[in-house]
Each structure stands twice: as C-alpha cells, then as structure tokens.
Amino acid sequence: MVTRTYALASAGLIGLLVAGTGVAIYVSGTGEDDVFAQCREGVVAGGAGTIGGPFTLLSETGEEMTDAEVITEPTLVYFGYTFCPDVCPLDTVRNAEAVDILEASGHTVQPIFITVDPARDTPEVMAAFTDNVHERMLGLTGTPEQTDAAADAYRVYYQIHDDGTDPYYLVDHTAFTYLMLPEIGFVEFFNRETSPADMATRTACFVDAAS
C-alpha cells in the first residue's frame, strides 16, 4: 500500500470543496487584476501556487515526461485508475465529451489521465484505457514515488487498499478535474456534478480570457 502522508491536509481541502454549494470555491486569482474574474464560479480563496506543480511521469510509450512537456496547451488533468468500477469511467468520458464540445467551437484542449494505481496501470494498460475514451487523451503512470509527487502537487488524496490477496482491490481517491493553462498553471477545477456542456463553457471562458 502506498503511504499517503498528505492525507489530512488533502482531506481538509476536500471538505472545503464539497461543503455547501458544491461549486468550485478554491481557485486562483483575486482582485481587480484577475483577468479570469468573469469565468469563476463560487467564492475565491487561495492562490494559483497551491494546486499544480512539477512532476515527471511515464507516457503510454514508457517515456519520461515532465509537466512542462505535457501541459503545452489548455489541459484538463484528472487523477484516477483504470480498474475503477464507476467514478473514473464516468468522469473521463465526461471530460472527453467536453473536449469534443470545445473542439467544435474552435478550442483545442488536451485531456490528461494520471493514474493513482501505478502497480496495475502500466503504460500499455493506460494506452488501452485512454484510446477507448478519446483519441487525444494522454495517460500517465510512473513509479509510486513519481505518482506520490504528482498527487501531492495537485493536492490529490488517494489510498490503495491492496493487501496482496485481491487483484481487484480498490483505490480511494479524490475526483476533481483541473484546468491548467501553459505558463499560467492552475486556474479552475470541476467537480463530479459538472456536466460536459458546463465544463466546456467554463473552460472556453478561461481559454479566451488568457488569450
């Protein structure tokens, strides 16, 4: 089992995110100089530096890739795992539908799927999963240490329930999708209740404001 030393801090953030309205309430930028003010939903608290950061992971072909090499255009980042029985398939398909809506309106957005179950999610497994969801979705895996670093950067909580006896073990994890912009970083996240159309509309607002 991967030890998650960041669990308590992340759990506190989770409580903040899901309490009350259920809308995004922990986003970057405040004040009159916030170029994304018209795009935000909910109460603003915190700053851009609290979510997102450097990582090095393995691509679907087994090549090491850094965050700078991955986030080269507007990107929707999601953490999950391919053996997930319900949440991850629904969320990744929702993200793919939002990407298609955005593309139809002239916005190119990259969907990313980062595993929190690196033992089972090899590059080959990730490739098969993402190819089935969307032709442009990129799957990223790595060592447990690399996965820890990426999850910590995005304040993602996860806990692997593997005692070595069940090949179908489950993994608890947060399920938010993060909108990252090149050279800007984190600007917004979307919870599970966000529809594909709403995600596309809100993402387009940020992309247009950044340009």
Backbone bond lengths (Angstrom), bond angles and torsions (degrees), N, CA, C in turn:
res aa  C-N    CA-C-N  psi(-1)  N-CA   C-N-CA  omega(-1)  CA-C   N-CA-C  phi
1 M - - - 1.462 - - 1.529 108.85 -
2 V 1.340 116.23 137.13 1.450 120.18 177.07 1.517 109.10 -78.71
3 T 1.310 117.13 128.73 1.457 121.11 179.40 1.517 109.59 -81.23
4 R 1.330 116.34 128.05 1.461 120.35 -178.56 1.524 109.45 -107.97
5 T 1.316 116.71 96.67 1.459 120.54 -179.30 1.526 111.73 -75.07
6 Y 1.319 116.10 -12.63 1.461 120.19 -176.73 1.522 111.36 -94.24
7 A 1.327 117.43 7.73 1.458 121.42 -170.07 1.519 112.99 -59.81
8 L 1.333 117.82 -47.10 1.458 119.49 -174.78 1.514 111.85 -65.67
9 A 1.310 116.80 -43.42 1.465 119.46 178.94 1.515 110.81 -63.85
10 S 1.335 116.41 -41.93 1.456 120.18 179.68 1.511 110.98 -66.82
11 A 1.328 116.77 -38.95 1.458 119.92 179.58 1.521 110.23 -62.09
12 G 1.329 116.79 -36.72 1.449 119.79 177.15 1.515 111.36 -63.52
13 L 1.329 116.23 -40.97 1.455 120.37 177.41 1.510 110.78 -65.31
14 I 1.343 116.85 -41.24 1.456 120.33 179.03 1.518 110.46 -57.98
15 G 1.338 115.95 -44.67 1.456 119.43 179.60 1.513 111.57 -60.90
16 L 1.319 116.63 -39.04 1.451 120.69 178.10 1.509 111.13 -64.45
17 L 1.340 116.07 -40.66 1.451 120.24 -175.49 1.513 113.03 -70.28
18 V 1.329 117.64 -39.26 1.457 119.67 -171.79 1.519 112.86 -95.58
19 A 1.308 118.26 -9.77 1.456 119.97 -178.72 1.518 111.16 -71.05
20 G 1.311 116.44 144.87 1.454 121.64 171.00 1.506 113.27 73.24
21 T 1.331 117.11 -112.30 1.458 121.45 -168.34 1.510 113.55 -73.52
22 G 1.315 118.48 -27.07 1.452 120.79 -177.91 1.510 113.23 79.66
23 V 1.335 118.45 12.07 1.453 121.30 178.12 1.513 109.39 -103.08
24 A 1.323 116.13 171.77 1.458 120.02 -178.34 1.518 110.23 -66.18
25 I 1.343 117.22 122.63 1.452 119.90 -178.32 1.525 111.81 -130.42
26 Y 1.313 117.94 8.28 1.463 119.92 179.46 1.513 107.12 -132.30
27 V 1.335 116.17 85.28 1.445 121.15 -174.47 1.515 109.87 -131.94
28 S 1.318 116.01 169.85 1.449 120.23 -174.08 1.516 111.91 -90.73
29 G 1.308 115.29 153.90 1.441 120.53 171.91 1.511 114.04 89.95
30 T 1.298 117.15 129.64 1.445 122.18 175.14 1.512 108.09 -145.55
31 G 1.319 115.47 164.38 1.451 119.40 173.41 1.513 113.33 92.22
32 E 1.332 114.52 177.24 1.454 120.99 -174.78 1.516 112.64 -68.09
33 D 1.343 118.45 -21.16 1.455 121.25 -177.73 1.519 112.36 -90.16
34 D 1.312 118.27 9.11 1.462 122.03 179.68 1.523 109.37 -78.24
35 V 1.332 116.48 105.15 1.469 120.53 -177.40 1.522 111.92 -70.15
36 F 1.339 117.00 -12.89 1.457 120.99 -179.11 1.531 112.91 -102.01
37 A 1.324 117.52 10.69 1.466 120.48 -174.22 1.521 112.16 -56.28
38 Q 1.318 117.30 -38.67 1.464 120.21 -177.13 1.525 112.64 -73.23
39 C 1.333 117.28 -11.38 1.468 121.70 -177.40 1.523 112.30 -95.51
40 R 1.325 117.41 -17.78 1.447 121.08 -170.04 1.525 111.81 -79.53
41 E 1.315 114.77 149.44 1.455 121.64 173.38 1.523 108.35 -126.15
42 G 1.304 117.65 134.06 1.459 121.05 179.53 1.512 112.23 93.21
43 V 1.316 115.14 -174.00 1.464 123.29 -175.79 1.520 109.48 -86.52
44 V 1.316 116.72 132.87 1.458 121.35 -179.93 1.519 110.39 -87.55
45 A 1.318 116.73 129.89 1.465 121.68 175.67 1.513 108.86 -150.42
46 G 1.312 117.16 130.99 1.459 119.67 179.34 1.517 111.92 100.74
47 G 1.318 116.17 -165.86 1.456 121.16 -177.64 1.504 112.17 -144.82
48 A 1.314 115.23 171.82 1.459 121.46 -174.53 1.522 112.56 -63.05
49 G 1.327 117.02 -28.54 1.455 119.94 -175.72 1.509 115.05 -73.13
50 T 1.343 118.36 -7.31 1.454 120.31 -176.58 1.516 113.97 -83.60
51 I 1.305 117.99 -19.17 1.466 121.67 -179.15 1.520 108.87 -130.25
52 G 1.318 116.15 133.51 1.453 121.28 -178.71 1.516 110.93 94.28
53 G 1.317 116.07 157.48 1.449 120.29 -179.70 1.516 110.81 163.02
54 P 1.321 116.58 -176.13 1.459 120.62 -176.08 1.521 112.74 -64.65
55 F 1.323 116.18 142.75 1.461 121.93 169.97 1.515 109.06 -152.42
56 T 1.316 115.52 158.03 1.460 122.39 171.86 1.517 107.26 -130.81
57 L 1.332 116.75 120.48 1.460 122.24 -176.97 1.517 109.65 -134.07
58 L 1.326 116.00 174.94 1.456 121.13 179.84 1.524 110.86 -101.30
59 S 1.318 115.56 134.99 1.457 120.72 177.74 1.526 110.54 -77.28
60 E 1.304 116.61 -179.62 1.465 121.94 179.75 1.524 112.94 -68.31
61 T 1.328 116.22 -13.00 1.465 120.36 176.04 1.527 111.66 -103.70
62 G 1.348 116.77 5.45 1.456 121.00 177.50 1.509 115.14 86.60
63 E 1.328 117.76 7.38 1.458 121.19 179.27 1.526 110.23 -87.75
64 E 1.337 116.94 140.97 1.451 120.33 175.89 1.526 110.04 -70.93
65 M 1.330 115.21 136.11 1.458 121.48 178.69 1.522 108.39 -135.27
66 T 1.323 116.31 137.08 1.455 121.43 176.09 1.528 109.64 -92.65
67 D 1.320 115.42 167.37 1.460 119.67 177.25 1.525 111.37 -59.14
68 A 1.329 117.44 -35.41 1.463 120.74 179.78 1.522 111.53 -65.77
69 E 1.329 116.67 -31.82 1.467 120.46 178.95 1.527 111.52 -80.61
70 V 1.318 116.63 -23.71 1.464 120.95 -177.59 1.520 111.36 -87.24
71 I 1.335 116.29 -45.80 1.464 120.23 -174.89 1.524 109.17 -94.44
72 T 1.310 116.10 80.66 1.457 122.72 -179.65 1.521 112.39 -107.97
73 E 1.323 116.59 -2.63 1.456 123.90 177.35 1.522 106.77 -152.60
74 P 1.317 118.96 171.63 1.467 118.38 177.12 1.523 110.63 -50.50
75 T 1.328 116.44 131.15 1.464 121.36 -169.11 1.521 110.99 -135.67
76 L 1.335 115.63 135.45 1.461 122.33 172.92 1.526 107.61 -102.08
77 V 1.326 116.96 114.75 1.462 122.76 -175.47 1.524 109.63 -104.86
78 Y 1.335 115.99 127.84 1.467 120.93 179.62 1.525 109.20 -131.28
79 F 1.332 116.88 137.64 1.461 122.80 176.69 1.528 109.11 -107.16
80 G 1.339 116.51 128.48 1.455 121.26 178.57 1.512 109.78 -166.53
81 Y 1.329 116.84 -154.45 1.460 119.64 176.76 1.521 109.69 -154.73
82 T 1.328 116.92 151.55 1.462 120.76 -169.92 1.519 113.14 -72.60
83 F 1.338 118.35 -23.97 1.464 121.40 179.44 1.532 111.72 -84.73
84 C 1.310 117.75 0.65 1.460 123.34 179.77 1.531 109.67 -58.10
85 P 1.348 118.34 126.54 1.454 120.46 -173.28 1.524 115.60 -78.55
86 D 1.338 118.38 -17.85 1.456 117.17 -174.17 1.528 113.87 -147.95
87 V 1.320 117.95 -59.15 1.455 121.35 -171.11 1.525 112.73 -61.01
88 C 1.321 117.34 -51.68 1.472 120.86 -174.04 1.530 113.37 -62.75
89 P 1.327 119.28 -45.77 1.467 118.03 177.54 1.526 112.54 -59.10
90 L 1.326 116.93 -41.63 1.456 120.25 -179.88 1.526 111.37 -65.79
91 D 1.322 116.47 -44.10 1.465 120.19 -178.06 1.522 112.10 -68.20
92 T 1.321 117.40 -42.51 1.467 119.18 -178.65 1.527 111.53 -68.93
93 V 1.313 117.48 -35.88 1.466 120.20 176.00 1.524 109.81 -66.94
94 R 1.329 116.81 -41.22 1.472 120.37 175.61 1.526 110.79 -58.02
95 N 1.338 116.50 -45.12 1.459 120.30 178.58 1.519 111.58 -61.87
96 A 1.332 116.50 -40.79 1.464 120.86 178.86 1.527 111.07 -63.53
97 E 1.320 116.43 -40.85 1.467 119.83 178.23 1.523 110.63 -64.03
98 A 1.336 117.17 -39.57 1.460 120.52 177.55 1.524 111.11 -63.56
99 V 1.333 116.49 -40.76 1.469 120.75 178.21 1.525 110.75 -61.12
100 D 1.322 117.70 -40.59 1.463 121.08 178.77 1.524 111.50 -67.03
101 I 1.326 117.08 -39.03 1.462 120.32 176.77 1.524 109.99 -63.24
102 L 1.317 115.60 -43.31 1.463 120.41 178.43 1.523 111.37 -62.25
103 E 1.325 116.29 -42.83 1.464 119.80 179.96 1.523 111.62 -62.31
104 A 1.320 116.53 -37.35 1.463 120.37 179.15 1.524 111.78 -65.20
105 S 1.343 116.53 -24.10 1.465 120.64 179.09 1.524 112.18 -98.72
106 G 1.334 116.64 8.66 1.456 120.59 175.40 1.506 115.61 91.59
107 H 1.339 118.32 15.63 1.463 122.32 179.50 1.532 109.69 -112.71
108 T 1.314 116.49 122.60 1.458 121.17 177.48 1.521 109.42 -95.95
109 V 1.336 115.85 118.61 1.459 122.05 -178.74 1.526 108.65 -129.46
110 Q 1.326 115.80 134.39 1.467 121.98 -177.84 1.525 110.86 -91.40
111 P 1.342 119.05 123.75 1.464 120.18 172.81 1.531 110.75 -90.07
112 I 1.339 115.87 132.25 1.459 122.56 -179.30 1.524 109.51 -121.38
113 F 1.338 116.31 138.40 1.463 121.95 177.01 1.519 107.90 -124.30
114 I 1.344 117.48 113.56 1.464 122.58 -179.56 1.523 108.75 -106.87
115 T 1.318 116.97 125.60 1.451 119.83 -177.43 1.525 112.57 -78.15
116 V 1.333 115.25 147.59 1.463 121.22 169.73 1.529 109.73 -110.76
117 D 1.327 115.50 17.37 1.471 122.48 -179.58 1.525 108.84 -134.65
118 P 1.332 117.48 64.67 1.464 120.22 -172.43 1.516 114.81 -64.77
119 A 1.335 118.88 -22.92 1.466 120.49 -178.99 1.527 111.48 -64.19
120 R 1.305 117.04 -40.81 1.469 120.35 179.93 1.527 112.53 -94.61
121 D 1.326 116.25 -31.17 1.459 119.93 -175.24 1.527 111.08 -88.21
122 T 1.317 114.88 78.58 1.462 121.32 174.82 1.521 109.48 -72.42
123 P 1.315 118.78 167.17 1.467 119.80 176.29 1.524 112.61 -54.29
124 E 1.332 117.52 -38.68 1.466 120.40 -179.63 1.520 111.51 -66.28
125 V 1.334 116.81 -41.45 1.466 121.14 178.46 1.525 109.95 -65.48
126 M 1.315 116.81 -42.08 1.457 120.38 178.96 1.521 111.56 -62.81
127 A 1.326 116.71 -40.29 1.460 120.55 179.64 1.523 111.07 -62.64
128 A 1.325 116.81 -43.96 1.461 120.64 -179.90 1.521 110.91 -63.31
129 F 1.320 116.47 -40.29 1.464 120.73 -178.75 1.520 111.26 -67.58
130 T 1.327 116.89 -52.25 1.461 119.72 -175.69 1.527 112.30 -67.57
131 D 1.334 117.47 -35.33 1.464 120.22 177.75 1.518 110.98 -61.92
132 N 1.314 116.32 -30.60 1.454 120.84 179.82 1.529 112.06 -77.34
133 V 1.336 116.40 -22.82 1.463 120.27 -178.10 1.525 111.43 -90.51
134 H 1.332 116.80 -50.10 1.465 120.82 -178.55 1.519 108.81 -159.48
135 E 1.318 116.02 139.21 1.464 120.04 -175.38 1.515 113.01 -65.42
136 R 1.325 119.01 -20.49 1.460 121.06 179.89 1.517 113.19 -106.76
137 M 1.324 117.90 4.12 1.461 119.45 178.54 1.529 109.67 -74.04
138 L 1.331 116.46 131.73 1.455 122.43 179.81 1.514 109.60 -104.78
139 G 1.320 116.84 126.17 1.455 122.03 176.49 1.512 110.84 -97.82
140 L 1.334 116.90 137.21 1.455 122.01 -179.34 1.522 109.75 -128.00
141 T 1.315 116.80 135.32 1.455 123.04 177.15 1.531 107.77 -133.08
142 G 1.317 117.62 -161.37 1.461 119.92 179.74 1.505 111.50 162.60
143 T 1.296 116.23 -166.41 1.452 121.07 174.75 1.528 108.78 -76.15
144 P 1.344 118.52 164.33 1.467 119.15 174.56 1.529 112.56 -55.71
145 E 1.315 116.52 -37.05 1.465 119.93 179.99 1.529 110.93 -66.82
146 Q 1.330 116.81 -41.09 1.458 120.07 178.28 1.531 111.37 -66.71
147 T 1.327 115.60 -39.43 1.457 120.07 177.94 1.520 110.66 -64.21
148 D 1.330 116.68 -43.63 1.463 121.48 176.73 1.528 110.92 -56.00
149 A 1.325 116.29 -46.73 1.460 120.92 -176.51 1.524 111.31 -63.38
150 A 1.329 116.75 -42.33 1.466 120.47 179.25 1.521 110.88 -66.44
151 A 1.332 116.29 -44.37 1.462 120.50 179.71 1.525 110.95 -63.11
152 D 1.324 116.91 -42.80 1.461 120.20 178.93 1.530 110.90 -62.66
153 A 1.330 117.16 -38.91 1.460 120.55 -179.51 1.523 111.24 -61.03
154 Y 1.321 116.11 -34.72 1.466 120.83 -178.77 1.526 112.47 -100.26
155 R 1.317 116.77 8.90 1.463 123.08 179.60 1.523 111.05 55.30
156 V 1.317 115.59 41.46 1.463 122.18 178.78 1.531 109.19 -92.94
157 Y 1.306 116.63 126.79 1.458 121.85 174.33 1.527 109.83 -91.86
158 Y 1.327 116.21 135.33 1.466 119.24 169.56 1.522 109.95 -151.00
159 Q 1.322 114.62 153.11 1.459 121.22 178.58 1.520 108.49 -142.67
160 I 1.321 116.09 123.22 1.463 122.29 -177.87 1.526 109.63 -91.53
161 H 1.330 117.06 124.37 1.464 121.94 -179.30 1.533 109.67 -99.09
162 D 1.303 116.09 70.63 1.458 122.10 -177.82 1.520 109.58 -119.84
163 D 1.331 116.03 108.70 1.464 120.03 177.40 1.525 111.96 -100.02
164 G 1.330 115.90 9.01 1.457 120.92 177.83 1.512 115.11 86.52
165 T 1.349 117.29 1.31 1.472 119.76 -177.16 1.521 113.28 -111.17
166 D 1.341 117.57 -18.23 1.464 120.86 -174.91 1.525 110.20 -122.81
167 P 1.344 117.55 111.10 1.464 119.26 179.77 1.525 112.93 -69.13
168 Y 1.332 116.92 -11.14 1.464 121.32 -179.16 1.527 111.46 -106.54
169 Y 1.318 116.77 30.70 1.456 120.91 -179.70 1.530 111.07 -59.15
170 L 1.337 114.51 155.72 1.453 121.20 -178.98 1.526 110.54 -102.09
171 V 1.317 115.16 162.46 1.460 122.32 178.08 1.531 108.20 -130.30
172 D 1.323 116.35 120.15 1.458 120.21 173.25 1.529 108.50 -77.09
173 H 1.328 116.60 138.82 1.466 118.41 178.14 1.523 110.31 -162.07
174 T 1.320 115.61 155.14 1.455 120.13 171.91 1.516 109.18 -70.48
175 A 1.320 116.51 155.53 1.473 120.20 -172.51 1.523 110.82 -133.64
176 F 1.327 115.76 63.90 1.450 120.82 174.88 1.525 109.39 -110.80
177 T 1.321 115.95 152.07 1.456 121.60 173.82 1.518 108.01 -108.67
178 Y 1.331 116.26 130.26 1.458 121.98 -173.66 1.526 110.26 -107.03
179 L 1.325 116.33 130.37 1.458 120.95 175.56 1.520 108.70 -93.09
180 M 1.329 115.01 117.92 1.457 122.18 179.82 1.523 109.60 -114.67
181 L 1.323 116.52 138.26 1.457 121.69 176.99 1.521 109.58 -116.51
182 P 1.335 118.74 136.48 1.472 120.69 -179.96 1.531 111.06 -57.00
183 E 1.322 115.79 138.25 1.463 124.14 177.11 1.527 113.07 65.83
184 I 1.327 117.02 0.31 1.465 121.12 176.77 1.518 109.86 -117.36
185 G 1.320 115.73 -45.49 1.453 121.16 -179.78 1.512 112.23 97.23
186 F 1.323 115.09 -148.76 1.459 121.43 -175.96 1.527 111.48 -68.54
187 V 1.339 116.59 132.37 1.463 120.00 176.94 1.523 113.61 -127.19
188 E 1.345 117.42 -22.93 1.462 119.13 -176.92 1.525 109.25 -166.35
189 F 1.331 116.30 159.32 1.450 119.28 170.54 1.518 109.04 -136.60
190 F 1.311 114.77 162.58 1.456 121.94 -176.20 1.523 109.08 -126.41
191 N 1.321 116.75 135.17 1.461 119.62 178.77 1.525 110.33 -90.47
192 R 1.313 116.10 -177.13 1.463 121.07 -173.03 1.520 112.69 -69.25
193 E 1.327 117.49 -21.21 1.457 120.28 -177.93 1.527 113.00 -82.47
194 T 1.328 117.32 -9.51 1.460 120.88 -178.89 1.526 110.28 -69.83
195 S 1.312 116.67 128.56 1.461 121.06 179.56 1.526 110.39 -80.16
196 P 1.347 118.11 162.02 1.463 119.66 176.90 1.526 112.42 -57.87
197 A 1.335 117.26 -41.44 1.458 120.36 -178.62 1.521 111.51 -65.93
198 D 1.329 116.89 -42.11 1.463 120.72 179.26 1.521 110.64 -66.70
199 M 1.325 116.89 -42.10 1.463 120.08 177.39 1.526 110.68 -60.17
200 A 1.314 116.62 -43.00 1.463 120.80 -179.57 1.527 110.92 -64.21
201 T 1.318 116.95 -44.59 1.463 121.04 -179.22 1.518 111.50 -62.72
202 R 1.323 116.53 -46.71 1.457 120.30 -178.54 1.524 111.43 -68.59
203 T 1.339 116.93 -38.64 1.463 120.48 177.86 1.526 110.69 -63.47
204 A 1.332 116.86 -44.64 1.467 121.14 179.85 1.525 110.60 -60.10
205 C 1.325 116.79 -36.61 1.474 120.02 179.37 1.520 110.00 -61.61
206 F 1.339 117.67 -45.62 1.464 121.14 179.59 1.524 111.51 -65.54
207 V 1.324 116.00 -43.62 1.468 120.09 -178.95 1.523 110.78 -62.28
208 D 1.336 116.17 -43.91 1.467 120.07 -179.77 1.530 110.88 -66.41
209 A 1.329 116.28 -40.11 1.465 119.46 -179.79 1.523 111.25 -65.84
210 A 1.330 116.92 -35.35 1.460 120.50 -179.49 1.516 112.51 -69.62
211 S 1.329 115.71 -26.30 1.465 119.20 -178.10 1.525 112.07 -89.20
